[in-house]
Every structure is written in structure tokens, then in C-alpha cells.
Amino acid sequence: MNKKIALLGMGTVGSGVVNLIRENEDLIHSSSGVGFTITHVLVTDTTKTRTADVSNIRVTDDITEIENADIDLAVEVMGGIDSTKEIIKRFLQKGIPVVTANKDMLAVHIDELEQTAAENNTALYYEAAVAGGIPIIHTLQHSLNANKISKVMGILNGTTNYILSKMAFDGWEYDDALKDAQAIGYAEADPTADVEGIDAARKTLLLARLAFDKKFTLDQVKLNGISGVDIKDIELAKSAGLTLKLLGVAEDLQGKYNLAVEPIFVETTHQLANVHYEKNAVFVNGNMLGEAMFYGPGAGSYETASAVVSDMINSAVITAEAKNVPAENGELAEELADSAYYLRFNESLHDVQSFLASLDVQFENIDTEEAAFRTVKMSGAVLQQIKDKFAVAAAYKINGAE
Amino acid sequence: MNKKIALLGMGTVGSGVVNLIRENEDLIHSSSGVGFTITHVLVTDTTKTRTADVSNIRVTDDITEIENADIDLAVEVMGGIDSTKEIIKRFLQKGIPVVTANKDMLAVHIDELEQTAAENNTALYYEAAVAGGIPIIHTLQHSLNANKISKVMGILNGTTNYILSKMAFDGWEYDDALKDAQAIGYAEADPTADVEGIDAARKTLLLARLAFDKKFTLDQVKLNGISGVDIKDIELAKSAGLTLKLLGVAEDLQGKYNLAVEPIFVETTHQLANVHYEKNAVFVNGNMLGEAMFYGPGAGSYETASAVVSDMINSAVITAEAKNVPAENGELAEELADSAYYLRFNESLHDVQSFLASLDVQFENIDTEEAAFRTVKMSGAVLQQIKDKFAVAAAYKINGAE
């Protein structure tokens, strides 16, 4: 079976797709029976030199030309939000399946696009939009589908994980680690979307939507980035066996939900603590499975293309029943879930210790000079009492601790 | 859509399947549109009390009765090899798909059964046969399908991982750790299949077959179990930052293959080193993806049922093209791949050091009293020279080291 492909976009991921298909063509054909012919590529500048071989491919900057062509599948890797959504929607309305890697667009428009796909008996695939090469989307849809999922939690942004790894391993300040990430091309000149957790929030939304079968909006994801992280806290906590990670967290709290991106400490022996530099990982808790984790590359040309092309193959060989679009909006839980905390104060160690003891909170002083503490699980109300009393220099949850 | 199920077997996994379907029935129906009605259960003793509710299910010890019944899907969780294969084959010949968790049977008969399935336009599903609840089979088939896989390596047996974890964490001798594993029900009274690596070898074969699209036989998997592991080596290597794991390894060495189950040291910071006790994990190297890892429960009633039921759902909602049965037999590589090693000798430290130096092998003495060494990568031929010269008390590969 041969499929005619329109590739929309020819940046890092688009080039990876072209190169991957050329390189693994025989393998894909022999294992799945599918051949792909990229007939059209949409670019903004047709005169630009490409890092992938586009001979025998019609390279155009005119989307109308592609929309009028006879294609079997559209693959969108160009980015953009509202106008890109409209383009994708028009393909779906014609019954043409679409593969997209565009998390920025999906975080806003996925419900509308899946609705359109369902109405037109076709499908939208987006494996590459979350955690790059890690197959977490298909896995949630097809492998963990016998489970009620209670929590999805992951390292969903390679840039911030690289920065936190540099700080932890080399003792660098945040600013230096960021500059290094920019120098090697992991971070953008304007790093806001990464370091403030916006990119991870988009992926958290997409995971939560699948895991809980509810609609969510981006403003429901609480954001705490890493730009305020002090190397001092990373080092104090390291001596207590803790590693700081920026985690996207989506949890079901009895039918209401907590969606957040925030720096959280994990035990150094925890699987997530050993996800270093630009790697990503996603933890899933299911009521039958218990805990499972999926680890791999979160970005990269070929790595992301691996996910895009798996979607392309599946769109050709799997005839799945139409998926249900979530019927209901997910409601946020009002109260913070109980959690253990790492806390550091710009206060006298003695004063803080006395106050914590008066609150009946079990705690442990991490450093004899610094007023840094590790507490056991406490309620959001108790945390608020502490914050009302003292200037808190740092407060991070500790994952999984009692 | 409602599917009528015959469940063959009602042990730990079978009970888990019945309980899972009862507990998550609504969730499965709302997310996938599928309902399952277990119409028949095959048991050996119809008078036995069950740990799952079998009301409204026909419980029989007569397979012929089930074969004559009107069912949509057979789910085999009863074990047995040749006779069970014949039963499964008869369902496939009638065009009825089969889900099986039976690795012992598949390791011998999978080629014949997949051939039968393909000829009858139906399918065989076996997610639960490898690494319990971890969805590695479906992932290799549907998510890493754009990759040429060069290596699959994993902790595929929870019993031996539990024993090695007990030895590493608590400093126990092998015999004591084995007795503990037997006492809590992880190890059988006769632990041979687990501790000698036979169980892991079956799973390694199934992974290799999928990863490389070649047929293999069990006798092609080199076996080295853990019954000979000395706590001394675990402790000496721990001080050098190494953790011993029983790994199933399948690697492509330029079109020939190495299939083995053996204890291998991994760096303590490696993902696999932090897979503790009864947990399983599978590493995959793909030419586009690079490294990915899949971690989770390797056994358990509900955990394994999670995989079985995902197959059941997929058999109902996915209409995939018929899979190709591998056309060729996989040939074993003749030479050992180069590897770094941990070596310990019952010899004078000085004698061994002089000899290793004369071989132009880079090495490091791990302990000033014991003749225990960590070498850099060397060929199988050099290892043989060393073994010819000295009595080697322990020799384990070190994963990934240069």
C-alpha cells in the first residue's frame, strides 16, 4: 500500500521526517507493508537550501495547491496556532487524516480538531507533540486503556531538565546554566516558554485530557518555572538525598483535578531523578498497572521524526473505531493535595523550629546553619500558616514522601 | 460493540482479568466503546472456589464445549505448551483472535501460531507474555515501528531482580535471598526457570523476534543465571559504582545476532540500576529514536491483567493489516562483541596485574586486597587469554562502558 503525503513544514522535524523515510524505507515497507511518497512540501521560502533531499517532491509556499492535490495524509510540522488549525481542519473535513507535532496549537484547539475528525470519520494523530520520541500518546490510548489513570507526571521539557542537571552536577548558578543551554541550542534566545513552564504546561494538558477523558484549558495549569531556583536549594537538598526536577503533574483528586508545572524534589534513587540533561520521562499511575514509566528523547530531528512516522504508519495500518472527544470539562480541585515539602527560610533556625514544632508538623532540619527543612506530608492549610508567619525563601514539594 | 469472551484458565492472571473487567467495565466502555461478556471459563476443577465472581459465566472443564460455543475472542491464561498451542491454533483456524499471556508456549510455537493467524485473517496478541504490565510488545509493533532496532535489553524476570536487590541492599547471601523470595511467593519451590535465566530467555526471544523481524529458537539464547553469584562481587563492585542486574540482551551485530541472559553490571546512575525488587524494565535502541526505556510491574494479577485486557480492547477496536511472520531465521554472531568487564581472580593481585598489563588492556584494581578489576572494552579473544592463564572467580560484562 502506498500513501501520498503532504508535509507541511520543513524545519528540524520536517527534515527529520524526510530523512527518516528515505533511510528506513525498506524496513518500514517490510515490517508494515506501507510505502510513503512525499508528494508535496509546504515551506515559507521556496528558494532556501534544505538539509534533506527534496528531489521529486513538489516544494511550494502555496497551501491551496496542496489542498487541491490528491493526497492521502497531511503531516503538519510547521508550527503556528490559529491559521495552522484552520489548515488542519480543512484536511480533516475532507476525510484526510492529519499527523501533527504541534503542541502549541493542540493545547488550544485539540477538542475542535478531534470533533471535526470524528464527524468526518478520520483521525488526528499527535504522538510527537508530547515528550518527543517517547510513545506516550499511543501508549495511553492503546496500552494503558484498561486502567483508570489517577496520575500522570513527567519531565516534559528537555531545556529545563538540562539546566537543572547542569546546576545539580556542576554546581552552576541558574543564569550560567541557561546561557550554556542557549549556546548549545537547547534554549531559545527568549527562553520564557521553556523556563516558565509554558511548554511543559501544554504537554501536561494533552496528557491530562487523554488520561482523564476530560477537556481542559491552558489557564487551568498552575505554572511555576525554574527561573527563581537558587543553586543553594539544589545543593542543600542533595545532601538530604533529593533531586530537583521540573515536573508536569496531572492528578485526579476524586473526580476533580490538579494540573501543574512546578519544580518538585524527588528521591535521588527514584527513576525520575536519573533522567538527566535533555532526556524526558513520563510516569503513569493506573489502578490496575500501578506505576509505569516511559523514558527517552524529548526532542531532536530524528527522535521526533520517529514519533511522527510511527503515527504515519499507524494511520495507514490501523483502522480504529472513531475516538470519543471528551464530553465534559475537567474541574479543578479547590484545595492543594497534602504533600511533604522542602522549605527554606530567611529566618533564625531556632524561631522556625519552634514554630514548626508548635504546629505538630514532623520535620527535619537539613543543614545546621541554614533554616532548611524537610517536612512530612501536611495540608495546604498548614503550609499557608507557615507562609503567613515567616518569609519563605524556597518551598518545593517532595514527590511521594509520607 | 459487545464481545463474547472465552477465558481459558482461572489462576492468578485469569482471576485478575475477571476482576479488572468487572471493576473498570464502565471506563473501558466509555473510552473505547467496547463491552466484554465473559461467557465461558475453562478450568481443570469445576468444583474449586474462585477468587473472582463467576456468576453468569459458564465454568467448564470441557474445551470442546467452548470450541463449539459462539465466541468472539479467546483469552488464554492457563499455561501449558504443546496441547495449549493446539487449542489456540484451532481458534485461529476458525478466524477467532486469541490473546495469550503464555510465554513458555510462545517461545516455542509463536511462528506457527502467527502463520495460522495470518492465513485465517485473524491475529494473535501477547502483550502480557513479556514484562507483565509493561506495554513493550505493542510499543515495538506500533510505536517504534519507524526504527531499525539495534538492541533490546531488559530486566525481564522479577524474581531474580528481587533476589539481586536483596543481596545489594541488605548484603544477603544468594541462598538467603532466594529463601526470602520463596517465602513471599515470588519464587517457586523449584526456582530453576527463574534463577537460571530460562524464563528471561523466553522473553528475550520474543523481543528479539519482534525487534529484528527474524525467527529464533530458544537454544540460541545463551544462558547464565544468578545461582552462582557471590555477594562478594556485588559488594566489591558497589564501591566502584556498579550494580549487578540479570539482563536479557538481544543485539544486532551487523546482521547476525547475540541473544543472551546473563548477570551484567550497570552504572549505579543508569536507569536500569534503579529498577528495584520485582520491577521490570526494557531498554530499546533504535536508529532514529536513540535510547528509550519502559519501566513497570513485571508480574502480578491485576498488573498482568492490565496487559491482557489492553490486547482484548485492541483486538476489538483496531483492524490492523495482517502482520508478516518473519521470513528468515536469525543467525548467531560467532564472536563475542567487545565489552568492558568486571573480573575477580583467586590469584595473587600482583600476578594478575602484571599479566593484564602485558596484554595491553586498560584496567583498574577495585580493591587493594582482592584481585578484582574493572577493565575497559576488550575482545572475546583477550578475555579467553585471561581465562586460559588464570582461574577466574567471577567475570561479568559492564554495560555501556568504553
Interface residues (C-beta under 8 A of the other chain):
Chain A: M1 G16 L20 E23 N24 L27 I28 S30 S31 S32 G33 E127 G133 I134 P135 H138 T139 H142 S143 L144 N145 A146 N147 K148 D213 T269 H270 Q271 N274 V275 G286 N287 M288 L289 G290 E291 A292 M293 F294 Y295 G296 P297 G300 Y302 E303 A305 S306 A307 V309 S310 M312 I313 N314 V317 I318 T319 A320 E321 N324
Chain B: M1 G16 L20 E23 N24 L27 I28 S30 S31 S32 G33 E127 G133 I134 P135 H138 T139 H142 S143 L144 N145 A146 N147 K148 D213 T269 H270 Q271 N274 V275 H276 G286 N287 M288 L289 G290 E291 A292 M293 F294 Y295 G296 P297 G300 Y302 E303 A305 S306 A307 V309 S310 M312 I313 N314 V317 I318 T319 A320 E321 N324
